[in-house]
Amino acid sequence: MMAELDEHGYALRPSRLDDGEMAELAALFADWPSGRPGQRIDPRRAAALTGVRQLVADRAPTMRPVRALLFDKADGANWALAWHQDRTIEVVERREVAGFGPWTVKQGRVHVAPPVSLLERMVTVRFHLDPVDADNAPLIVAPGSHRLGLIPEPSIEAAVARHGDAICLAEAGSVWLYRTLILHASARSSPGRHRRVLQIDLSADELPDGLRWACDAESVDATDRPECASA
């Protein structure tokens, strides 16, 4: 599976989450704020889930969760995303470090674009609580596009045309792995349905010169402020 991930940029984990792991995942969505499409949670909270611990131990033992997001596409909180790459990481605070920038603040949280080499080593994992058929906003990826580095926005359409696209359908409990830089997009979900996903970014890197991943903050905002700009 990891060879497939490196070659194509995406891979489906052969086994799905079991009933106990699904119950742990569902509990993350128990107090979902009305009308909110996405919510950031402490990566350490996600890392404590049995299914997450097992996947990291089996597939990425040198990596750890550095960001965790919950998404629920549903009536009243639905959206579509055009083709794009995930290019930023979340850090504790701004520090001027060579190769890191530009800086942005999203929902009160500090983000920065790191060197592309760091993004190329990262893996993004998506745990599906709901079935995702063609009408329930599956992630669409451009196979192999993770090897293109940072793609200028005017060149994205041509890159998708050259590499084609693949639809990542999922059953409840399915786990998809992606190279973080892969081009991806998604549509709105169908009315009356949910598309709940836990998305975790994994990295084995330590940040240089005093920069710290947000998950290394001494304290965690208990409100888990929202982070809505993702697929």
KEKE-3310 file (N, C-alpha, C; in steps of 0.2 Angstrom, whole numbers, plus 5000, padded with zeros to 4 digits):
npx = (5004:5010:5019:5011:5005:5016:5019:5007:5001:4990:4980:4970:4967:4968:4960:4945:4939:4935:4920:4922:4931:4925:4915:4922:4927:4914:4911:4918:4911:4900:4895:4893:4894:4881:4878:4891:4904:4917:4929:4943:4952:4962:4977:4982:4971:4965:4975:4975:4965:4960:4960:4968:4980:4984:4985:4995:5006:5006:5008:5015:5026:5036:5030:5019:5004:5000:4991:4973:4957:4940:4926:4910:4900:4884:4866:4864:4877:4887:4898:4908:4924:4936:4950:4965:4980:4985:4994:4999:5005:5000:5006:5013:5016:5021:5037:5052:5059:5070:5064:5051:5035:5023:5015:4999:4984:4972:4955:4960:4971:4988:4996:5008:5017:5027:5044:5044:5049:5047:5032:5032:5035:5025:5010:4993:4978:4962:4948:4933:4917:4904:4896:4903:4898:4896:4888:4890:4899:4913:4931:4941:4955:4971:4980:4997:5001:5006:5020:5024:5028:5026:5012:5009:4994:4988:4992:4986:4974:4979:4988:4979:4972:4982:4986:4974:4960:4954:4942:4938:4930:4921:4917:4908:4919:4930:4947:4957:4973:4984:4997:5001:5003:4995:4985:4968:4950:4933:4915:4899:4889:4875:4858:4851:4860:4875:4892:4904:4920:4936:4951:4968:4984:5000:5017:5035:5044:5054:5052:5062:5073:5066:5053:5037:5026:5008:5002:5011:5010:5009:4997:4980:4967:4952:4940:4942:4944:4936:4941:4940:4944:4946:4945)
npy = (4994:5006:5008:5010:5022:5030:5030:5033:5043:5041:5029:5016:5010:4992:4986:4990:5001:4994:4990:4995:5005:5013:5018:5026:5035:5041:5047:5059:5067:5070:5082:5091:5108:5118:5121:5122:5118:5113:5108:5111:5100:5095:5088:5078:5072:5066:5057:5048:5039:5022:5017:5026:5026:5012:5013:5022:5015:5003:5008:5020:5022:5031:5043:5056:5063:5079:5089:5090:5088:5089:5086:5089:5087:5093:5096:5114:5116:5115:5112:5115:5112:5118:5112:5110:5112:5106:5117:5123:5123:5121:5131:5135:5149:5164:5164:5171:5162:5156:5151:5148:5154:5162:5170:5166:5169:5159:5158:5163:5155:5152:5150:5144:5143:5130:5125:5116:5103:5098:5097:5087:5076:5073:5065:5063:5058:5051:5047:5038:5041:5040:5032:5035:5038:5041:5052:5058:5068:5063:5063:5069:5065:5069:5058:5055:5068:5073:5073:5084:5095:5112:5118:5131:5141:5145:5134:5123:5117:5112:5103:5093:5089:5083:5072:5066:5060:5053:5045:5044:5033:5027:5016:5015:5017:5016:5020:5031:5035:5049:5057:5073:5084:5081:5085:5089:5089:5092:5089:5096:5088:5077:5082:5080:5071:5065:5068:5063:5066:5062:5070:5069:5076:5069:5069:5067:5076:5088:5105:5119:5130:5135:5136:5128:5114:5116:5106:5105:5114:5121:5122:5118:5125:5123:5125:5121:5128:5133:5126:5128:5128:5116:5100)
npz = (5000:5004:4994:4983:4987:4986:4973:4966:4973:4981:4991:4996:5012:5016:5025:5035:5048:5064:5073:5086:5084:5075:5084:5092:5083:5079:5091:5091:5084:5091:5098:5087:5081:5076:5059:5056:5045:5046:5059:5069:5079:5093:5088:5097:5103:5092:5089:5100:5097:5094:5081:5074:5081:5077:5063:5061:5068:5060:5047:5046:5055:5059:5059:5065:5071:5066:5063:5065:5058:5058:5047:5041:5029:5025:5025:5026:5029:5018:5004:4990:4983:4972:4961:4970:4980:4996:5006:5017:5034:5052:5065:5081:5084:5075:5068:5061:5049:5038:5022:5026:5023:5013:5027:5036:5045:5050:5055:5068:5070:5068:5052:5040:5025:5022:5016:5001:5001:5014:5013:5004:5010:5019:5024:5022:5030:5029:5038:5036:5042:5036:5022:5006:4991:4973:4974:4986:4988:4986:4988:4974:4965:4957:4950:4953:4954:4965:4963:4957:4963:4969:4962:4950:4951:4938:4931:4935:4930:4918:4923:4929:4918:4911:4920:4923:4932:4948:4957:4974:4981:4996:5009:5025:5038:5030:5025:5018:5012:5007:4998:5004:4995:4984:4970:4973:4974:4977:4977:4982:4994:4993:4995:5012:5017:5026:5026:5035:5040:5047:5046:5046:5046:5044:5050:5050:5052:5062:5066:5061:5070:5081:5077:5080:5078:5079:5087:5097:5106:5123:5129:5125:5116:5122:5116:5103:5090:5074:5058:5042:5029:5019:5011)
capx = (5000:5014:5022:5005:5004:5022:5018:5001:4999:4984:4980:4965:4969:4964:4955:4941:4938:4930:4914:4924:4935:4919:4911:4927:4926:4908:4911:4921:4906:4894:4893:4895:4891:4876:4880:4899:4906:4923:4931:4949:4953:4969:4979:4983:4965:4964:4981:4973:4960:4963:4961:4973:4986:4985:4987:5002:5010:5007:5010:5019:5028:5041:5026:5015:4998:5002:4985:4967:4951:4933:4922:4903:4896:4877:4862:4865:4884:4889:4902:4912:4931:4940:4956:4970:4985:4986:5001:5001:5005:4998:5011:5011:5017:5026:5044:5055:5063:5072:5061:5045:5031:5020:5011:4992:4980:4965:4951:4964:4977:4994:4998:5013:5019:5034:5047:5040:5052:5043:5026:5032:5036:5019:5005:4986:4974:4955:4944:4926:4912:4898:4898:4904:4897:4898:4884:4891:4906:4920:4937:4944:4962:4974:4986:5004:5002:5010:5027:5025:5030:5020:5009:5006:4987:4986:4994:4982:4969:4983:4990:4974:4971:4988:4986:4968:4957:4952:4937:4940:4924:4922:4912:4909:4925:4936:4953:4961:4979:4986:5002:4998:5003:4992:4980:4962:4944:4927:4909:4894:4885:4868:4853:4848:4865:4880:4899:4908:4927:4942:4957:4974:4991:5006:5024:5040:5049:5054:5053:5069:5074:5061:5046:5034:5019:5003:5001:5016:5008:5009:4990:4976:4961:4947:4934:4943:4941:4935:4946:4935:4946:4948:4940)
capy = (5000:5012:5009:5013:5029:5034:5030:5037:5048:5039:5022:5014:5004:4986:4984:4996:5002:4989:4993:4999:5011:5017:5021:5031:5041:5044:5051:5065:5071:5070:5089:5095:5114:5119:5125:5123:5113:5110:5110:5109:5097:5094:5081:5073:5069:5061:5052:5043:5034:5016:5016:5030:5023:5006:5014:5025:5009:4999:5011:5026:5022:5037:5049:5058:5068:5086:5093:5085:5092:5086:5089:5086:5090:5091:5102:5119:5117:5111:5116:5112:5115:5117:5109:5114:5108:5109:5120:5126:5119:5125:5132:5138:5156:5166:5166:5172:5156:5155:5146:5147:5160:5168:5168:5168:5168:5156:5156:5164:5151:5154:5145:5146:5139:5128:5122:5111:5097:5096:5095:5081:5070:5072:5060:5065:5052:5052:5041:5040:5038:5038:5029:5040:5036:5046:5058:5060:5072:5059:5067:5068:5067:5069:5053:5057:5076:5075:5073:5090:5101:5117:5120:5138:5141:5145:5128:5117:5114:5108:5097:5089:5086:5078:5067:5063:5061:5047:5046:5040:5031:5025:5013:5017:5014:5016:5024:5033:5039:5053:5062:5079:5088:5079:5089:5086:5093:5089:5093:5097:5082:5077:5084:5075:5066:5068:5065:5065:5063:5064:5071:5070:5076:5066:5072:5064:5081:5093:5111:5122:5137:5137:5134:5122:5112:5118:5101:5105:5120:5119:5121:5117:5128:5118:5126:5118:5133:5130:5127:5126:5128:5110:5096)
capz = (5000:5004:4987:4979:4989:4984:4965:4963:4978:4985:4992:5001:5017:5014:5030:5037:5055:5066:5077:5092:5081:5072:5089:5094:5078:5080:5097:5090:5081:5095:5099:5082:5081:5071:5053:5055:5040:5048:5065:5071:5085:5095:5085:5102:5104:5087:5090:5105:5094:5093:5074:5072:5083:5074:5057:5062:5070:5054:5040:5046:5062:5061:5059:5071:5069:5067:5062:5064:5056:5057:5042:5040:5023:5027:5024:5030:5030:5012:5000:4985:4982:4966:4962:4974:4984:5003:5005:5023:5041:5057:5070:5088:5083:5070:5069:5054:5047:5030:5018:5028:5021:5017:5034:5036:5051:5048:5061:5073:5071:5063:5047:5036:5019:5023:5010:4997:5003:5020:5011:5000:5015:5023:5022:5024:5031:5030:5041:5034:5046:5032:5015:5001:4984:4968:4975:4992:4989:4986:4986:4968:4965:4951:4951:4952:4954:4971:4962:4953:4967:4970:4955:4950:4950:4931:4928:4939:4925:4913:4926:4930:4911:4909:4924:4924:4939:4951:4962:4980:4985:5002:5013:5031:5040:5025:5027:5013:5013:5002:4999:5006:4990:4978:4968:4974:4973:4979:4976:4987:4995:4991:5001:5016:5019:5029:5024:5040:5039:5051:5042:5050:5043:5047:5048:5054:5053:5067:5063:5063:5073:5086:5075:5083:5076:5084:5092:5102:5111:5130:5131:5119:5116:5123:5111:5096:5085:5067:5052:5037:5022:5016:5007)
cpx = (5004:5018:5017:5004:5010:5021:5013:4998:4993:4983:4974:4968:4965:4959:4951:4941:4933:4925:4917:4928:4930:4916:4916:4927:4920:4907:4914:4916:4899:4891:4895:4891:4887:4879:4887:4901:4913:4925:4938:4949:4961:4971:4981:4977:4964:4969:4979:4968:4963:4965:4967:4980:4988:4988:4994:5007:5012:5010:5015:5022:5033:5037:5022:5009:5001:4996:4979:4961:4945:4929:4915:4899:4888:4873:4863:4873:4887:4893:4906:4919:4934:4947:4961:4975:4984:4993:5004:5001:5003:5004:5009:5011:5022:5033:5047:5060:5064:5068:5054:5041:5028:5016:5004:4989:4973:4961:4955:4970:4982:4996:5004:5015:5026:5038:5044:5043:5049:5036:5026:5033:5030:5014:4998:4982:4967:4951:4937:4921:4905:4901:4898:4904:4898:4894:4885:4898:4912:4926:4939:4951:4965:4980:4992:5006:5006:5018:5029:5027:5024:5018:5006:4998:4985:4988:4990:4978:4973:4986:4985:4972:4976:4988:4980:4965:4954:4947:4938:4933:4926:4916:4913:4914:4931:4941:4957:4968:4981:4993:4999:4998:4999:4986:4973:4956:4938:4921:4904:4891:4878:4863:4851:4854:4870:4887:4904:4915:4932:4948:4963:4980:4996:5013:5029:5045:5048:5055:5059:5068:5069:5054:5043:5027:5014:5001:5006:5015:5008:5002:4986:4969:4955:4941:4935:4940:4941:4940:4942:4937:4949:4943:4936)
cpy = (5006:5013:5012:5020:5033:5035:5034:5043:5047:5032:5021:5008:4998:4985:4991:4996:4997:4993:4997:5005:5015:5021:5027:5037:5044:5049:5058:5070:5072:5077:5093:5102:5115:5123:5126:5117:5110:5112:5107:5106:5096:5088:5076:5069:5064:5055:5046:5038:5028:5015:5020:5028:5017:5008:5017:5019:5005:5002:5017:5027:5028:5043:5050:5063:5075:5091:5088:5090:5087:5089:5085:5090:5088:5097:5107:5120:5112:5115:5112:5115:5113:5114:5113:5109:5111:5111:5123:5121:5124:5125:5135:5146:5158:5167:5166:5167:5156:5149:5145:5154:5159:5165:5170:5166:5165:5154:5158:5160:5153:5148:5148:5141:5137:5126:5116:5104:5094:5093:5088:5075:5069:5068:5063:5059:5054:5046:5043:5037:5036:5035:5035:5037:5042:5053:5061:5063:5068:5064:5064:5070:5066:5064:5056:5064:5078:5075:5080:5096:5106:5119:5127:5137:5141:5138:5122:5114:5110:5102:5091:5085:5081:5072:5063:5064:5054:5049:5041:5038:5028:5021:5016:5014:5014:5021:5025:5037:5043:5056:5069:5084:5086:5084:5086:5091:5089:5093:5093:5090:5082:5079:5078:5070:5069:5064:5067:5061:5066:5064:5073:5071:5073:5069:5068:5070:5085:5099:5115:5128:5139:5137:5128:5121:5114:5113:5101:5111:5117:5118:5121:5121:5123:5119:5123:5122:5130:5131:5124:5126:5121:5106:5091)
cpz = (5000:4997:4982:4981:4986:4976:4963:4967:4982:4986:4997:5005:5016:5019:5033:5045:5058:5070:5083:5089:5078:5078:5092:5089:5078:5086:5096:5087:5085:5097:5093:5082:5075:5065:5052:5050:5042:5055:5067:5078:5087:5092:5090:5103:5098:5087:5095:5102:5092:5085:5071:5074:5079:5067:5057:5063:5064:5048:5040:5053:5064:5061:5065:5068:5071:5066:5062:5063:5056:5051:5042:5035:5024:5025:5029:5031:5024:5008:4995:4985:4975:4967:4965:4977:4991:5004:5012:5029:5046:5063:5076:5087:5077:5072:5062:5053:5040:5027:5020:5027:5014:5023:5033:5043:5049:5055:5068:5075:5065:5059:5043:5030:5020:5016:5007:4999:5009:5018:5007:5004:5019:5020:5026:5025:5032:5032:5040:5039:5042:5025:5011:4994:4980:4970:4982:4993:4990:4985:4979:4967:4958:4952:4949:4952:4960:4969:4958:4957:4968:4963:4955:4948:4943:4928:4931:4934:4920:4916:4927:4923:4909:4913:4925:4931:4941:4956:4968:4984:4991:5005:5020:5035:5036:5027:5021:5015:5007:5003:4999:5000:4984:4977:4970:4974:4976:4978:4982:4988:4994:4997:5005:5019:5023:5026:5029:5039:5045:5047:5046:5045:5047:5045:5052:5055:5059:5064:5065:5067:5077:5084:5078:5080:5081:5089:5097:5107:5118:5132:5125:5121:5117:5119:5104:5091:5078:5062:5046:5030:5020:5013:5011)
residu = (MET:MET:ALA:GLU:LEU:ASP:GLU:HIS:GLY:TYR:ALA:LEU:ARG:PRO:SER:ARG:LEU:ASP:ASP:GLY:GLU:MET:ALA:GLU:LEU:ALA:ALA:LEU:PHE:ALA:ASP:TRP:PRO:SER:GLY:ARG:PRO:GLY:GLN:ARG:ILE:ASP:PRO:ARG:ARG:ALA:ALA:ALA:LEU:THR:GLY:VAL:ARG:GLN:LEU:VAL:ALA:ASP:ARG:ALA:PRO:THR:MET:ARG:PRO:VAL:ARG:ALA:LEU:LEU:PHE:ASP:LYS:ALA:ASP:GLY:ALA:ASN:TRP:ALA:LEU:ALA:TRP:HIS:GLN:ASP:ARG:THR:ILE:GLU:VAL:VAL:GLU:ARG:ARG:GLU:VAL:ALA:GLY:PHE:GLY:PRO:TRP:THR:VAL:LYS:GLN:GLY:ARG:VAL:HIS:VAL:ALA:PRO:PRO:VAL:SER:LEU:LEU:GLU:ARG:MET:VAL:THR:VAL:ARG:PHE:HIS:LEU:ASP:PRO:VAL:ASP:ALA:ASP:ASN:ALA:PRO:LEU:ILE:VAL:ALA:PRO:GLY:SER:HIS:ARG:LEU:GLY:LEU:ILE:PRO:GLU:PRO:SER:ILE:GLU:ALA:ALA:VAL:ALA:ARG:HIS:GLY:ASP:ALA:ILE:CYS:LEU:ALA:GLU:ALA:GLY:SER:VAL:TRP:LEU:TYR:ARG:THR:LEU:ILE:LEU:HIS:ALA:SER:ALA:ARG:SER:SER:PRO:GLY:ARG:HIS:ARG:ARG:VAL:LEU:GLN:ILE:ASP:LEU:SER:ALA:ASP:GLU:LEU:PRO:ASP:GLY:LEU:ARG:TRP:ALA:CYS:ASP:ALA:GLU:SER:VAL:ASP:ALA:THR:ASP:ARG:PRO:GLU:CYS:ALA:SER:ALA)
# end
